[in-house]
Amino acid sequence: MKQGIQGVRGKGLRGSHGFTILEIMIVLFLLAGLLGIILPRISLDENLASVGRRMVGTVRSLQSLAMSTQKTVRLYIDMDRGVYWPMILDENKEKVPTDATWATPLNFPTAIRVTDVLVSQGKKESGRVDLSFYPTGRIDPVTMHLMDGSNNILAIAIEPVTGAIRTSDERIPPPRPLTILDRVRPLLKTPSK
C-alpha cells in the first residue's frame, strides 16, 4: 500500500482561471504611462542633426568614390531648390555615378534650408554651389550653414587638406587664409638652373 501525503494543490493568490481585472488594469496603466513618456520624444521628421549626419556621410562616401575611381567628383548644391547631387568628371564630361543612390538628386527636408555656403570663391547665399572631391582624397574647403524652422543652426566645415569635418551648433567663421612667413618663403622657391 502506498502511503503519501495528499494535499490540496496550492493555488496561490491567483486563481486557476488567469489574471484578475485589477492586475490587467495595473499593467495597462503602466504601459500607458510609458507610452506617454516615450512617444513625444520619437520624431518621424528629419531634424537638423540627422540631416547633418547625412551630409557628413555624403561627403565621406563621395571622397571614397573619388579615390576609388581615381576621378574628380563634384557635389552640386542648389540652395534655392534645396537639392544636391554628385557628378563624376570623366575627360571633361560629367557623368552620373553608377550607384543607384545617386540616380536622382537628393532633397533637403522642407523644414531645413541651406542659409549660406562659404567656398573658396566667397560666400554664397543663393544659387548653385559646387564642391570638388579629388582622387588624392583632397576636398575643396567649404563651410555650410543649415537652419531649421526654429532658427537652429548647424554648421559643417570641411578642412581641405586632411578632409576633417567639423560640426557645430553655432556659425563657424570662414578660415583665415594661410600666410607664409618671410623666413620660410625662400625655402619654397625652386632653384633655377
C-alpha positions as CSV (number, residue, x, y, z in Angstrom):
1,M,0.0,0.0,0.0
2,K,1.4,3.3,-1.0
3,Q,1.4,5.9,1.6
4,G,1.8,9.5,0.8
5,I,0.7,12.8,1.8
6,Q,-2.2,14.0,-0.2
7,G,-2.8,17.7,-0.1
8,V,-4.7,20.3,-1.9
9,R,-2.9,21.7,-4.8
10,G,-1.8,25.3,-3.9
11,K,-3.5,27.9,-6.0
12,G,-1.6,30.9,-4.6
13,L,-3.0,34.3,-4.9
14,R,-4.2,33.9,-8.4
15,G,-6.9,31.6,-9.3
16,S,-6.5,29.0,-11.9
17,H,-8.5,30.9,-14.5
18,G,-6.0,33.7,-15.4
19,F,-5.3,37.3,-14.3
20,T,-7.6,39.4,-12.3
21,I,-9.1,42.5,-13.7
22,L,-7.1,44.6,-11.2
23,E,-3.8,43.1,-12.5
24,I,-4.7,43.8,-16.1
25,M,-5.7,47.4,-15.2
26,I,-2.3,48.0,-13.5
27,V,-0.4,46.6,-16.4
28,L,-2.4,48.8,-18.9
29,F,-1.9,51.8,-16.7
30,L,1.9,51.3,-16.6
31,L,2.0,50.8,-20.4
32,A,0.0,53.9,-21.0
33,G,2.4,55.8,-18.7
34,L,5.5,54.5,-20.6
35,L,4.0,55.3,-24.0
36,G,3.1,58.8,-22.7
37,I,6.8,59.4,-21.9
38,I,8.3,57.7,-25.0
39,L,6.1,58.8,-27.8
40,P,6.6,62.5,-27.6
41,R,10.3,62.0,-27.9
42,I,10.0,60.0,-31.1
43,S,10.0,62.2,-34.1
44,L,9.5,60.9,-37.6
45,D,10.6,64.1,-39.2
46,E,14.2,64.6,-40.0
47,N,15.8,67.1,-37.7
48,L,18.9,69.2,-38.1
49,A,21.2,66.6,-36.5
50,S,20.1,63.8,-38.8
51,V,20.5,66.0,-41.9
52,G,24.0,66.9,-40.7
53,R,24.9,63.3,-40.2
54,R,23.6,62.5,-43.7
55,M,25.7,65.3,-45.2
56,V,28.8,64.2,-43.4
57,G,28.1,60.6,-44.7
58,T,27.6,62.0,-48.2
59,V,31.0,63.9,-48.1
60,R,32.7,60.7,-46.8
61,S,31.2,58.5,-49.5
62,L,32.0,60.9,-52.3
63,Q,35.5,61.3,-51.1
64,S,35.8,57.4,-51.2
65,L,34.2,57.4,-54.6
66,A,36.8,59.9,-56.0
67,M,39.7,57.9,-54.5
68,S,38.4,54.5,-55.7
69,T,37.6,55.7,-59.3
70,Q,40.6,58.0,-59.5
71,K,38.3,60.6,-61.0
72,T,37.3,64.0,-59.7
73,V,33.7,64.0,-58.2
74,R,31.7,67.2,-57.9
75,L,28.9,67.7,-55.4
76,Y,26.4,70.3,-56.6
77,I,24.2,72.0,-54.0
78,D,21.2,74.1,-55.3
79,M,20.4,76.3,-52.3
80,D,17.2,77.7,-53.9
81,R,15.6,74.4,-54.7
82,G,17.1,72.6,-51.6
83,V,18.6,69.7,-53.6
84,Y,22.1,68.2,-54.1
85,W,23.6,65.7,-56.4
86,P,27.1,64.4,-57.4
87,M,28.6,64.1,-60.8
88,I,31.8,62.3,-61.9
89,L,34.2,64.3,-64.1
90,D,35.5,62.0,-66.8
91,E,37.6,63.6,-69.5
92,N,35.9,67.0,-69.2
93,K,32.4,65.3,-69.3
94,E,30.1,65.0,-66.3
95,K,28.6,61.6,-65.6
96,V,26.1,60.4,-63.0
97,P,27.7,57.9,-60.6
98,T,26.6,54.3,-61.3
99,D,25.4,53.8,-57.7
100,A,21.6,53.8,-57.6
101,T,21.6,56.2,-54.6
102,W,22.8,59.0,-56.8
103,A,20.4,58.3,-59.8
104,T,18.3,61.3,-58.9
105,P,19.1,64.5,-56.9
106,L,18.5,64.2,-53.2
107,N,16.3,66.8,-51.4
108,F,16.8,68.5,-48.1
109,P,13.8,68.2,-45.8
110,T,11.3,71.1,-46.4
111,A,11.9,72.4,-42.9
112,I,15.7,72.7,-43.3
113,R,17.4,75.0,-45.7
114,V,21.0,75.9,-46.6
115,T,21.4,79.5,-45.4
116,D,24.9,80.1,-46.8
117,V,28.0,78.3,-48.1
118,L,31.5,79.6,-47.7
119,V,33.7,78.3,-50.5
120,S,37.0,79.5,-52.0
121,Q,35.1,81.8,-54.3
122,G,33.4,83.5,-51.4
123,K,30.1,83.4,-49.5
124,K,27.1,82.3,-51.4
125,E,23.5,82.7,-50.1
126,S,21.6,81.5,-53.2
127,G,22.1,79.7,-56.4
128,R,24.2,76.7,-57.0
129,V,27.5,75.8,-55.3
130,D,29.9,73.0,-56.4
131,L,32.3,71.2,-54.2
132,S,35.1,69.1,-55.7
133,F,36.5,65.8,-54.4
134,Y,39.8,64.9,-55.9
135,P,41.4,61.4,-56.5
136,T,44.1,62.2,-53.9
137,G,41.5,62.4,-51.1
138,R,41.6,66.2,-51.0
139,I,38.3,68.2,-50.8
140,D,37.6,71.8,-51.7
141,P,37.3,73.9,-48.5
142,V,33.7,74.6,-47.5
143,T,31.7,75.8,-44.6
144,M,28.0,75.2,-44.9
145,H,25.3,76.6,-42.5
146,L,22.0,74.8,-42.3
147,M,18.9,76.2,-40.5
148,D,15.7,74.6,-39.4
149,G,12.2,76.1,-38.9
150,S,13.0,77.0,-35.3
151,N,16.1,79.0,-36.5
152,N,18.5,76.4,-35.0
153,I,21.8,76.4,-36.9
154,L,24.1,73.5,-37.8
155,A,27.5,74.4,-39.3
156,I,29.5,71.9,-41.2
157,A,33.1,72.8,-42.1
158,I,35.5,70.7,-44.2
159,E,39.2,71.0,-43.8
160,P,40.6,70.8,-47.4
161,V,43.9,69.0,-46.9
162,T,43.0,66.5,-44.2
163,G,39.4,66.1,-45.1
164,A,38.5,66.5,-41.4
165,I,34.8,67.5,-40.9
166,R,33.8,69.8,-38.0
167,T,30.2,70.4,-37.0
168,S,28.9,73.0,-34.6
169,D,25.6,74.4,-33.5
170,E,26.9,77.9,-33.9
171,R,28.1,79.7,-37.0
172,I,31.7,78.9,-38.0
173,P,33.7,81.9,-39.2
174,P,35.5,81.5,-42.5
175,P,39.0,80.1,-42.3
176,R,41.8,82.6,-42.4
177,P,44.0,82.4,-45.5
178,L,47.3,80.6,-44.9
179,T,50.2,83.0,-44.6
180,I,53.7,82.0,-45.4
181,L,56.3,83.5,-43.2
182,D,59.0,85.6,-44.9
183,R,61.7,83.3,-43.4
184,V,60.1,80.2,-44.9
185,R,59.3,81.8,-48.4
186,P,62.9,81.3,-49.7
187,L,62.7,77.6,-48.8
188,L,59.7,77.1,-51.0
189,K,61.2,78.5,-54.1
190,T,62.6,76.0,-56.6
191,P,66.2,76.5,-57.6
192,S,66.5,77.8,-61.2
193,K,69.0,76.2,-63.5
